[in-house]
């Protein structure tokens, strides 16, 4: 099954006003891919590196993915680049799409984001997949040489990230795709240049290096699959072992290979997707019962209002929570009533809770 040619790109607004670009494609139970560095919703669509991933991730599912703040099609001029802001962006995308329950896929730096989300919102996440991920950024692994390596990388980024000549960027490509072919390497080199400015790339590297979610691992309560290549040249294999050993009941799948981003056709590719599809298949029935299907007529903002209404908040409280006028909330509540074909607040709450909204987490 090929990826649909009907990718839909939209924007939502994070809590600090940053515009986040997100895309949906496919049909079926929802699968959210937490953001990771080096993505561009439009450029990835034609990439020989990422297009096969999109094909598999959207196979019999509705794939939701988005670009990091300061990269891709999201806003580049942002004051805050941090784990907290990345987490808030993930929450904003889930809210904008209107998902109540879904499978969550965290790759590379998306893994700690997915872990934090699953701990904070356990009732929303049906299954958790962590691929080539980590719980500790480089500055949190107790290895001084990794901090030295990061400082060298920052110099490389600031000097050569934006140049036409890919020589400086090739350092990163060789870690992400050490076994890549010429076309794949060229695309990945270009992705680095179009996905972020040199300064933003450096800020992202620095913020990523300080991540530490080790303390959250024992709190993960959802079914979890961890996959990691033994020779991963970007994220050490030991980091994958740490994830799997720290998350109660997590299943660990070691993969043969050295690519951080698996490439179609390499030996680990078939094993990886066999494991992922089999694992996610067990959660599809539960994940499919989200408000995307149950409440198809509501806008992203109306879903936010209905979510808070279902939690018992009054109009004034909803207005304060969302930073909008109370009159706007009243108008949106009226629109929600019309779309749900109900006449009372109690009836709307019943509809919302049947769709999975309003859970107190």
VOGU-3710 file (C-alpha; in Angstrom, 3 decimals, decimal comma):
1> xxxxxxxxxx> 0,000/0,000/0,000  1,538/3,287/-1,086  1,308/6,543/0,797  -1,726/8,530/-0,284  -1,050/11,553/-2,458  -3,460/13,541/-0,303  -1,297/14,638/2,586  -3,060/17,474/4,397  -0,858/20,158/5,987  -2,356/22,497/8,584
11> xxxxxxxxxx> -1,148/24,752/11,381  -1,982/24,980/15,054  -0,792/27,431/17,669  1,245/26,419/20,689  0,722/27,956/24,113  3,385/30,622/23,493  1,954/31,599/20,097  4,372/29,562/17,954  2,775/28,201/14,788  3,347/24,455/14,457
21> xxxxxxxxxx> 2,889/22,768/11,075  1,323/19,324/11,171  0,205/16,856/8,519  -2,266/13,993/8,356  -2,375/11,183/5,816  -4,021/7,804/5,491  -7,095/6,367/7,184  -7,805/4,128/10,111  -6,780/4,197/13,781  -4,627/7,241/14,596
31> xxxxxxxxxx> -0,851/7,035/15,004  0,985/10,163/16,196  4,677/10,540/15,497  6,305/12,746/18,128  8,594/15,303/16,528  12,254/14,588/16,063  14,993/16,752/14,684  15,540/17,019/10,928  12,071/16,931/9,470  10,279/18,996/6,865
41> xxxxxxxxxx> 6,688/17,970/6,114  6,923/18,913/2,447  10,552/17,966/1,686  10,237/14,576/3,434  7,310/13,712/1,188  9,629/13,103/-1,787  12,673/11,883/0,145  14,111/8,426/-0,604  14,991/8,313/3,097  11,669/9,299/4,692
51> xxxxxxxxxx> 9,065/8,418/2,053  9,299/4,673/2,807  8,810/5,475/6,501  5,659/7,448/5,702  4,369/4,544/3,629  4,741/2,149/6,536  3,583/4,513/9,288  0,367/5,312/7,397  -0,339/1,699/6,419  -3,991/1,144/7,464
61> xxxxxxxxxx> -3,705/4,075/9,883  -4,147/7,830/10,044  -0,634/9,185/10,535  -0,241/12,520/12,333  3,229/14,107/12,207  4,551/17,612/12,663  7,665/19,755/12,351  9,592/20,916/15,389  9,367/24,556/16,335  12,311/26,395/14,728
71> xxxxxxxxxx> 12,408/23,926/11,846  10,559/22,643/8,797  7,324/24,490/8,054  6,818/25,543/11,679  7,872/28,997/12,911  11,661/29,478/12,910  11,826/32,715/14,892  11,079/31,418/18,384  12,305/32,447/21,820  12,000/29,072/23,508
81> xxxxxxxxxx> 13,629/25,864/22,293  13,475/23,386/25,150  12,062/20,027/26,149  9,124/21,746/27,847  8,261/23,689/24,699  8,542/20,550/22,543  6,209/18,749/24,939  3,682/21,598/24,790  3,836/21,486/20,978  2,966/17,779/20,996
91> xxxxxxxxxx> -0,005/18,516/23,252  -1,105/21,323/20,913  -1,021/19,067/17,848  -2,991/16,293/19,565  -5,563/18,855/20,678  -5,811/20,416/17,209  -6,433/17,057/15,552  -8,937/16,167/18,260  -7,611/12,767/19,285  -8,806/11,083/22,456
101> xxxxxxxxxx> -6,809/7,851/22,207  -4,030/6,880/19,827  -0,780/4,984/19,374  2,339/7,103/19,878  5,588/6,665/17,929  8,792/8,227/19,280  11,970/8,031/17,222  15,355/9,402/18,288  14,649/12,587/20,283  10,947/11,892/19,840
111> xxxxxxxxxx> 11,335/8,981/22,278  11,730/11,055/25,478  8,858/13,276/24,312  6,648/10,231/23,774  7,638/8,839/27,170  6,774/12,093/28,937  3,440/12,296/27,106  2,530/8,695/27,972  3,254/9,399/31,644  1,306/12,658/31,681
121> xxxxxxxxxx> -1,622/11,356/29,590  -1,753/7,573/30,107  -5,431/7,317/29,183  -4,774/8,800/25,755  -1,937/6,485/24,666  -2,908/2,961/23,620  0,562/1,750/22,584  4,041/3,284/22,688  6,779/2,574/20,108  10,312/3,852/20,762
131> xxxxxxxxxx> 12,783/3,536/17,890  16,467/4,461/18,156  15,587/6,555/21,179  17,136/7,698/24,417  16,187/8,869/27,891  19,403/10,824/28,480  20,840/13,535/26,275  24,585/13,503/25,655  25,340/15,812/28,551  23,418/13,525/30,919
141> xxxxxxxxxx> 25,209/10,244/30,162  28,184/10,747/32,466  30,685/10,675/29,608  32,752/13,889/29,407  33,973/13,075/25,901  30,405/13,274/24,588  30,120/16,855/25,854  33,402/17,630/24,049  32,017/16,074/20,866  28,895/18,185/21,143
151> xxxxxxxxxx> 30,906/21,406/21,362  32,744/20,429/18,194  29,438/19,695/16,494  28,110/23,122/17,442  31,128/24,729/15,788  30,542/22,638/12,654  26,877/23,620/12,576  27,465/27,341/12,980  30,224/27,363/10,356  28,827/25,131/7,662
161> xxxxxxxxxx> 25,173/24,199/8,135  23,778/26,685/5,654  26,444/26,379/2,939  25,742/24,921/-0,482  28,787/22,689/-0,049  27,626/19,763/2,128  31,073/18,991/3,575  30,227/20,227/7,080  26,773/18,624/7,098  28,219/15,321/5,921
171> xxxxxxxxxx> 29,444/14,721/9,486  25,826/14,362/10,607  24,755/12,387/7,566  27,529/9,872/8,232  26,100/9,292/11,719  22,460/9,084/10,688  23,038/7,076/7,490  26,515/5,480/7,572  25,354/2,853/5,051  23,304/5,206/2,873
181> xxxxxxxxxx> 23,477/5,220/-0,901  24,529/8,283/-2,894  20,975/9,516/-3,531  19,938/8,976/0,087  23,029/10,816/1,350  22,388/13,746/-1,012  18,780/14,057/0,135  19,746/13,914/3,768  22,456/16,539/3,273  19,879/18,827/1,663
191> xxxxxxxxxx> 17,298/18,098/4,369  19,652/19,509/6,982  19,991/22,770/5,102  16,272/23,268/4,399  14,973/22,029/7,756  16,657/24,575/10,072  18,938/27,598/10,153  22,488/27,136/11,494  21,651/28,937/14,736  18,412/27,034/15,278
201> xxxxxxxxxx> 20,154/23,727/14,570  22,755/24,571/17,217  20,061/25,511/19,745  18,208/22,249/19,066  21,386/20,210/19,607  22,099/22,000/22,891  18,540/21,559/24,207  18,502/17,883/23,194  21,765/17,237/25,027  20,196/18,261/28,355
211> xxxxxxxxxx> 17,164/15,931/28,196  16,768/13,501/31,081  13,584/11,460/31,490  15,165/8,476/33,243  13,017/9,175/36,300  9,859/8,831/34,201  10,627/5,356/32,851  9,143/3,398/35,799  5,969/5,498/35,494  5,127/4,371/31,958
221> xxxxxxxxxx> 1,998/2,217/32,227  1,151/1,601/28,553  2,308/-1,330/26,387  5,728/-0,402/25,013  7,947/-1,682/22,205  11,593/-0,566/22,057  13,715/-1,136/18,937  17,363/-0,168/18,516  20,164/-0,998/16,067  23,186/-2,592/17,708
231> xxxxxxxxxx> 25,621/-0,431/15,764  23,576/2,813/15,794  26,166/5,473/15,006  24,140/8,360/16,450  22,405/7,026/19,592  24,341/4,302/21,441  22,731/0,875/21,694  23,052/1,110/25,470  20,491/3,932/25,463  17,926/1,582/23,916
241> xxxxxxxxxx> 18,701/-1,041/26,551  18,209/1,593/29,245  14,754/2,455/27,898  13,621/-1,146/27,706  14,968/-2,090/31,127  13,494/0,987/32,805  9,940/0,755/31,412  7,893/-1,952/33,156  7,056/-4,796/30,785  8,642/-3,173/27,721
251> xxxxxxxxxx> 9,628/-5,518/24,907  13,096/-4,959/23,440  14,014/-5,772/19,822  17,736/-5,472/18,960  18,326/-4,866/15,256  21,367/-5,625/13,125  22,804/-2,541/11,452  24,507/0,806/11,930  22,008/3,270/10,470  20,249/5,501/12,972
261> xxxxxxxxxx> 17,524/6,055/10,365  16,753/2,646/8,884  16,797/2,508/5,093  14,425/0,564/2,887  16,088/-2,607/1,715  18,582/-3,062/4,537  18,299/-6,326/6,512  16,781/-4,709/9,626  14,043/-2,935/7,647  11,704/-5,934/7,263
271> xxxxxxxxxx> 12,188/-7,071/10,862  11,531/-3,569/12,187  8,185/-3,142/10,433  7,078/-6,696/11,109  7,512/-5,996/14,819  5,921/-2,538/14,727  2,849/-3,516/12,691  2,273/-6,601/14,813  2,570/-4,611/18,021  0,323/-1,749/16,895
281> xxxxxxxxxx> -2,251/-4,122/15,462  -3,154/-5,239/18,957  -4,135/-1,682/19,861  -5,964/-0,605/16,717  -9,480/-1,378/17,927  -9,102/0,695/21,067  -7,320/3,552/19,347  -9,933/3,849/16,612  -12,592/5,067/19,045  -11,274/8,622/19,185
291> xxxxxxxxxx> -13,203/11,866/18,609  -11,777/12,219/15,112  -14,455/9,701/14,076  -17,028/10,387/16,787  -16,996/14,175/16,469  -16,081/14,763/12,822  -17,794/18,140/12,443  -15,984/19,991/15,221  -13,066/22,324/14,621  -9,890/22,006/16,631
301> xxxxxxxxxx> -10,884/24,909/18,889  -14,387/23,502/19,395  -12,865/20,188/20,479  -10,738/22,078/23,006  -13,824/23,819/24,380  -15,775/20,554/24,504  -12,881/18,818/26,277  -12,930/21,443/29,045  -16,701/21,546/29,143  -16,700/17,771/29,676
311> xxxxxxxxxx> -14,344/18,250/32,611  -16,956/20,418/34,264  -15,446/23,854/33,669  -17,730/26,878/33,410  -17,547/29,229/30,420  -15,459/31,789/32,306  -13,015/29,080/33,373  -12,747/27,768/29,819  -12,105/31,285/28,542  -9,322/31,786/31,078
321> xxxxxxxxxx> -7,757/28,398/30,311  -7,725/29,009/26,545  -6,918/32,711/26,692  -10,042/33,806/24,801  -13,071/35,959/25,606  -16,007/34,505/27,538  -18,304/35,673/24,739  -16,263/33,632/22,271  -16,686/30,569/24,473  -20,448/31,092/24,616
331> xxxxxxxxxx> -20,597/31,300/20,819  -18,507/28,163/20,448  -20,624/26,256/22,959  -23,718/27,189/20,932  -22,015/25,981/17,745  -21,052/22,721/19,488  -24,660/22,176/20,592  -25,832/22,643/16,997  -23,270/20,224/15,585  -23,909/17,574/18,229
341> xxxxxxxxxx> -27,657/18,123/17,911  -28,101/18,592/21,656  -29,836/21,316/23,628  -28,225/21,133/27,063  -24,775/21,169/28,591  -25,399/17,772/30,182  -26,226/16,201/26,821  -23,053/17,666/25,298  -20,986/16,238/28,161  -22,458/12,776/27,562
351> xxxxxxxxxx> -21,492/12,982/23,859  -18,005/14,175/24,754  -17,363/11,417/27,259  -18,674/8,746/24,896  -16,018/10,003/22,452  -13,297/9,760/25,086  -13,077/13,433/26,049  -13,151/14,898/29,530  -11,039/12,332/31,363  -9,373/13,718/34,464
361> x> -5,669/12,856/34,075
//
